[in-house]
Each structure stands twice: as structure tokens, then as C-alpha cells.
Amino acid sequence: MIKKWMKSSAIVLTTGAMLLAGCSSSTGNETNTGTNAGTNAGSNAEPVTIKVHTWYNLENEKFDVVKQEFEKKYPNIKVEFVSAGDNNANEHVKKVDLAAASGEDMDVIMFSSPAQYVQRLALGMLEPLDEYMNKEGLKFEDEYVVNTQENGKYYGLPGKSVNFFVAINEDHLKEAGLPIPTDWTWDEYLEYAKKMTKQGGEKKRYGTYFHTWTNPYAMLGLGNQPENAYLVTDDGKSANITNPIMRKSLEIRLQAERDESATPYSEVISQKLNYRPQYFNQDASMIATGTFFIPEVGGTEKVPATFKTVFAPYPKMNKEDPITTSVSSDFVTMYSKSMHKEEAYTFIRWFTTEGLVAQGRNIPSWKKANMEEVLDKIIAAAANPEMIDKESALNFLKNSVMFPTINPPGYSAEVEKIMQEEFDKMMLQGQDIDITMNTAQEKIQKLVDANQ
């Protein structure tokens, strides 16, 4: 889910210069609890309209429900959503950067990944929320699973909880005579992929699909590690490429190519394939993805689900390892130049707690939410609820040990660009795996050293 973003782009540099020249500080707001945080909600003041920028498809993700429920509770705060419209987080951040550079009004900005969050934070785009939280008496660790603190301050609150797991087409699983995995390794994952692959007949089908994102698909084995789960070590001092887990991650991708059990990487790149059509058109039988995918497999009125999806935990490196997954989130932040900071904070607190529950589309990072009730609501809201297997989803959620991710460094886009370039050479040009790892390690280490 980590998106590409280059410091050298003219847009971002322009944005950074404008923001650093004129960032304002928060004034704080007096609140009681997260769900009652408010400013003029009960007053006779003129309604204030806040602009909330997101990448979500507003209709599919039921932001009409969010707007309705929030404005019902806070009638003096109106919400205007600004969206890329197609669930494309890459396009969303481009538009946010352009909006900031051109001086457009923004109040709340959602980011899909830690990388996007820390990059804009470094440019001064985001307002620290600590003063608002302190006035509310909010203890972050009592409320949220994912820690969004950076440089000793909170610049955003976590939205939905994102855990990695595997979504599988139940029909393909039964056709291959395979049980739903409840505890498996990456080697077993590759065996499942081979057995569900169909190369003959009119329609070719691959057992799995790996998308183009560097994180997690070039570093699969790191995805459930409690420590040093990124391309740079947790202490920020070293590149983290030349290690057994990263080697295994690259070997998984190479093995799937040799087995012809994964959509060929050359096709993914040349045809600009996307994981959603690949899975929903049944061109691939399973994908490693995040819990944001659960509501999608239930279909919508416009695009109904045509097959049932079951869920398996994220694969392990070794048989004796515990069942683990990382847990991250998207980030709901306040724009540093917002003209309505108190109202923006009110929305952020409500949305990351009651709002996500009311929306009924995702599992929140809010600790006080009842997970089974939330899952029931997600399933019930789907156009085809019978296509979401609740039992296997609950098994994954209840039996996986979840490790919160650590925010990557602010220069993570450059780190991932280096890794992606070497990964592409390995996958497309036959570069040796040792050369791939050693070259990436050396280049990333130079970048780390330059940013110390």
C-alpha cells in the first residue's frame, strides 16, 4: 500500500515551500470525550463547512451515511467530501499536493499509508493534534490500536485497521480439493497457487496475483515480522535488505514465476493490471491483501459479487512460527492551513471512532469497537452478504497475533524506488538475486547515511 512519491517533483517542492513559509499553529478546542468532541455544535452560530479530502469512492464506501450521521450529531458543522472518486490513493495524493500548492481550502486530509503521512508531515502540511487531545483528556493508547505518533507528536488519528491476510475464491479452492488454510507457510501458499492454476481451456487462470506495490509485494516475508519489518531497520540506521527473510521474499516471487502460478510480472507491468479486476474477474484465485478488502468481496449494487470469498491468515515463514500479521491504518489528519481547525478535529475524532462503525465498511482502529458486531455490519451492508465467509474472517481476526507497524522514514519513497528498480531488474531482466539484494542494500544504505 505504500505509494510512490518523489521529493524532486516540482509540485511537492512548491507545496513544501509554501507550507513552510506560512504554517499556522493550532488554537485548541475544549472537548469532553472523543464522541462528544465539538466546538459550536450546540450554539446558534452559522454552520461551518469543512472540506474532507479522501481517495475513497464516496458512493461505494457509504460516505453519504458518514455525512448524514455526523451532521445529525453536529448540525453546525457541514461536511463537503472531495474525492478522487475511484479508490485510487496515488491520484488522491497528487490532487492534495496540487491543492496545497495552489492555496485551495482543505481541512481534513486522509492518507492511505504511513509513507504518505510522514512525507507530508515533513513538509509542514499537517497540524499537530496534541493540544486538542490534551484538552479533551484523550489517552491515545486507551483509544487506538495503531500508533500514529511521529517526532513525539500526533499529526493524525488512525482510521480503519489494516491487517494482512489472504482472500481466496471458494469455488476454485473446492475445485482443487483444498481446505481453507487456518495456519500455513509461504511454501504452502505457493503449492495452493499451483493447484488452483488452470492454463488449459478458453480462460487462463492463475493461482495468485501479486500487485506492483513495493510494500508489501517485493518484501512479502517482512509483512508479519514484529521487528525490522521494513526496508530500513526500526532504528533508522541501516538498510534491511541482506537478511534471510528478505531473500525468502524474493525467492517466493521468483518461484511463482517459474511455476507459472502467478500472473506474470511482465504482464502486470506492461498491461498495467490492477488487483481488483484480476480477482473479481476470476483471473486469479487468491491474493494477499488487507482487511479493507473484506467489504469489497461482498459486491455492490453496480458490481455484484459472483462467487464466495473465504479468508486465510497471512502465511508464515516457518511452520513453527506463530500466526502473525502486521496492523497498520490509514491516517486522518488536519491540514496545517485549515481555517476551521476545531471543527476539523471534531470530525477527525468522530470519524475515527463512531463514524467508522456507523459507516459499516471497515474494521476501525478504535479499541472500543466490538469487532464481531462491526464485521456483522460490514457483511450486512454488502450487496451480496452471502459471498463473505464470516467464519473464516473471524478465525483470522481472532487467531492472528497483530504487530503494529512502525512509521517508515520520511524518505521512504526514495527507499522504495531503489528497491523497486532492483526488483524489476530481477523479475524482468534476470538479474541474480544476490546482485539484487547487495545492490539494493548498498544504495539504500547510502541514502540512510545521507539522511542521518
N, C-alpha and C positions, 0 to 999 in steps of 0.2 A: 504494500500500500504506500510505500514511500515514493513520492513523485519527484520528477527531475526539475531542478530549478538552478539557474546559473547566476552567480553573483555578478558576472560580467555583463549581463543583459542590461541594455540601456534603460529599460522600464524600471527594473529593480534599483539600479543606481539612482535614477531620478527620484523614485519613491523614497529611497533612503535619505537623500539629501534634503528633500522637502520635510520629511518627518523629523529628522534630527535637528532641523533648524527651528521647528515650531511645535514640539510635543508639549502638551499640557498635562498637568498633574490632576489626580482625582480629588474631588472635594468630599467624597464620602456620603453615606446616607444612613439614616437611622432606621434600623430594622429590628424585627423580633425573632422570627425564625426564617429558615430558608423558604418555606412555602408562603410565608406572610411578608417576606421582604417587599417593601413598597415605598413609594415616595408620595405621590399625590393621589393614590388610589381612592381614598375616601373623601377627597376635597372637592371643591367646586371649581377647581382650576380648569382652564381649557385643556382638552385632550392633547397629549403629545404623541406624535407618530415617530416610532423608531424604525430604522431600516436594518433588517437582518439579512446578511449575505450568506448564502449556502450553495452547495452544488447539487442538492437533492432535487429530484423530480417532485414538485410540490403536490401534484395530484396523487401520484402513486404512493408517496410517503405520508399522505394524510396531514399535510400542513394546514389544511382547512380546519381540521379538528384542533390543532395546536392554537391557531389564531382564535377560534371560537372560544375555547376553554380559557385561554389566557385573558382575553378581553372581557370575558364574563367575570373573572375574578378581579381584574384591574381595568375597570371601564374607562379610566382616564389615560390609559396607555394603549395606543393603537399600534398594530404591527404591520409593516409592509415587508414582505419577503422579496428578496432579489436573488434569482437563481439562474445558474447556467442551464438548468432545466432537464438535463439528461443524465444525471448522476455521474458526470464527468468532473472529477475533482481537479484534474490538470487544467481544464479550461476555466474552472472556477477561480483558481488562484491567479491565473493570468488576468482575469477581469478585476479581481480585487486589487492587484498591483496597478492596473491601469486607472482604476477608480481613485486610488490613493494618490497617484502621480498627477491626476487631473483635478484634484481637490473636491471630488464628489463627497456628498454626505454619506457616512457609514456610522453605524452604532455598534452592531454586534456582527462578528465575523466567525464563521465556523471553519475549522481546518480538519482535514481528514487524517492527518498523520503528525507524529512528533516532529518530523523534519520540517514540514511546512510551518509548524508552530514556532520552533526555535529560530528558524530563519527570519520570520517577520518580527519576532521579539527582538532579535539582534539589530534590526533596522529601526527600532523605536515605534513600530506600528501598534503595539499592544499596551494597554493600560494595566498597571498592577492592580490587583483586586484586594490586596491585603487590608487596606483601610476600611473598605466596605465589609469585608469578612469580620474584622475585629469589632466593628460597631454592631454587627449582628450577633457577635459572640459565637461565631462559627468555628468549630474544631474540625478542620478538614478531614483528618483521619477517622473521625466518627461518622462521616457522611459518605465518603467516596472510596472506591477500590483503587482507582488509578491515580497516582501522584503526579500532578502537573507542575510541581514546584521547579523553578529554574532560577539559578543565581540567588537562592534564598527568598524568592518571591513567587506568588501565584499570579500568572498572567492570563489564566483561563481555568475553567472548570471542566471536568470530563463529561462528555455526553454519553453516547452508547458505549457499552462494554464490548470490546472486540477480542474474542478468543479464537484461536485457530483450531480447525477440525477438518474433517473430510466429508463432503456431500457426495452421495452415491445414488445412481439411478437404480431403484429396487428391481425393476424388470430385468436389467442387464445382470444384476447380481444373481437373481434366481435362475436366469438363463444359463449362467456359468456354473450353477450349483454351488455357490459360495455363501457362507453365513455372514451376517452383519458383524464386522470386526468390533470387538469390545476392548481389545488390548493387542496391539500389533506393532511390528517394526517396519522400517523403511524397506527392508528386503522383502517382507511380506506384502507391502504396498505394491512393489514392482511386480510380484507374482500375480496379485489381483489384477493389475493393469494388463498383464499379458493375457490372462484368461478371459478378460472381458473385451479384448480387441477382436474386431472382425474385419479382415481385409478382403474377403470374397464378397460376391453379390453386387447388387446395384449401389448400395450405400456403404462406403468405407466408414468404419468406426474405430476410434482409438480408446484404449482403456483409461487414459488420463490426459489431462491438459495442464500445461504449465504456462502461466502468463509471462509477460515481458518484464514485470517489475523486478528490479534487483533484489529488493527486500519484499517478500521472502524467497522468491523462486530461484535465486542464484545462491542462496545460503539456507537451504531447507532445514538442515540438521541443527542450525543455531536457533531455530524457531521455538524450541521448548527448553532452552537451557536457562538455569537460574542465574548464571553469571556469564559475563562476556558473550552476550548473545547478539553482538553486532560486529561490523567490520572493523571497529575500533574498540579497544578494551574499555571496560567500565570506568577506569581511572583517567581515560582520555590521553594516555601517554604512549600507546603502542598500537600499531596496525595489528589486526587479528585474523590474518589470512592463513598463515602457515601453521595450521593445527589440524589434528586428526578429524575433528568434526567438520571443518570447512572442506577438507579433502573428500570426506564421505558425501557431503552435499553436492560437490561437483561430479563425483562418481555416479550418484543417483541420476543426475541429468544425462550423463553420457550413456549409462546403461539403458535408460528408457529409449534413447535414440537408437541404440544398437538393436534393442528388442523390437523396435517399431511399434511400441505400445503407447507412446505419447505423440500427440500432434507434432510433426517435425518442426523444429525450431525455425528452420529456414522458411517454412510456410507461415508460421506465426508472425515473423518479421515482414516478409515480402507482401503478405496479404493483409497485414495489419489486423489480425484476428483479435477478438475480444472473448473473454471467458464466458460471459453470459450467453451469447448465441451458441457458442460451442457446446455448452452444457444443455441448454434448453432445446436446441435443435437435435439433440442426441448424437452429436458428432463426437462427443467424449462421454465416457461413462462415469467418471468421478473427477473431482477437483479438490485440492487442499485450499481452503478459503477461510473466511472469518464468519462469525456469528451474524453479521449484518446480512448474510445470505439466507438465513432461515426464513424470513417472511417472503422473500422473492420466490422461493420454490413452491409457495402456495398459489402463485399466479395472481393476475389482476383481471378485472373485467375485460380490458382490452386484449390482454395476452394471457389466456387461461393456462394453467398447468396441465400437461397432458400425461404425466407419469408421477409416481410417488417417489419421494426422496427420503432416504434413510441417512443416518449420521454415524460417523465413527470418530473416535478420538484421534488427535494428531499422532502420527506414527513416532515410535521411539527409535533411538539409535541402537540400543541393545535390548535383548529380551528381558534381562534382569532389571532394567531401568524402571522407575515409577512412571505412571501415566501423567504426563505434564503438558502444559501449554502456556504460552505467554498470554498476558492480558494487557491490552492497550485500549485506547479510546480515541474518539475524535475530540477536538478541543473547541469549546465555546468561549469566545474571547470578546473583550471590549476594545473597540478602536480608540487609539490614544487621542484622536481629534474629535471624538464624538461630542456633539453639543447636548446630549441627553444622557449623561453618564449614570445618574441614579436610576433612571428608567431602564437603561440597558442592563445594569446589574440586576434589577428586579426580574427582568426577563431571563437572564442567564441562570439565576438561581432556581427560578420556577421551572424552566425548561429542562435543566439537568436533574430534576427530581420528579415532581408531579407531572411535568409536561411530557416526558418520555413515556411515563406509564399511561397517561391519557392518550398519547399518540398511538400506542399499541403496535409499533412496528419494530422496535429493537429492545434488546436487553440493556437496561441502564447500568451505569457505574455506581449508582446510588445504592448504598448498603441497605437502606431501609425498605427497599422494594422487595416484594415477595416474588421470587424467581419463577415459581411454578404458576402463579397467577398471571405474571407477565407473559409467560410462554403460552398459557391458555388464551390470553387476549390476542397475542400475535397470530396464533393459529385461527382463532375465531374470525379475525378481521380479513383473512385471506379469501380470495375469490373461490379457491378450491381447497378448503381446510383439510380435506381427506388426503391430500397429496403431501402433507407434512407429517412425518412419523414422530409423534410426541415421545414415545418410549425411548427410542434411541437418542433423541436430543437430550432428554433428561439424564440418560445414562452418561453421556459425555459431560454434561454440565456438573453432575454430582460427583463423578469419579475421577475427574482430572484435577490434579494439583496445579493451581494457576500462579504463575510468577509475573508480577507487574514488570513491564518493560521500563528500561531507563532511557530517558530522552537522549537522542544522539547528539553529537556536537553540532554547532551552528553551521559548520562547513560540510555537513553530511552529503549534500547534493554533489559536491566535488568528489567525496569519497566513493559514492555510488557510481559516479560517472567513470572513475578509474576502474572499478571492479567490473562494470558492465562492458567496458571496452575489451578487457582481457577475457571476460566470459564469452563475448561474441567471437573473439578470435579462436577460442577453444571449440565452440559449438559450430561455427560456420567455416573456419579455415583449417581445422585440425591441429591447432596449437597444442602442444604437450601439456598435460595437467600440471606437471612440476614447473614448467616455464610460466604457465598461467598464474599459479599461486605465488611464485617467487617474485615475478614482475609486479603483480598487484601489491604484494607486501612491501616491496621497496618503494614504489611510487606513493602508496598511501602513508608510509612512514615519513617520507619527506614532507608530505602535506601536514601530517600531525606535528612534526617538529617545527614547521613554519608557523603553526597556529598556537604554539605554547606561549 
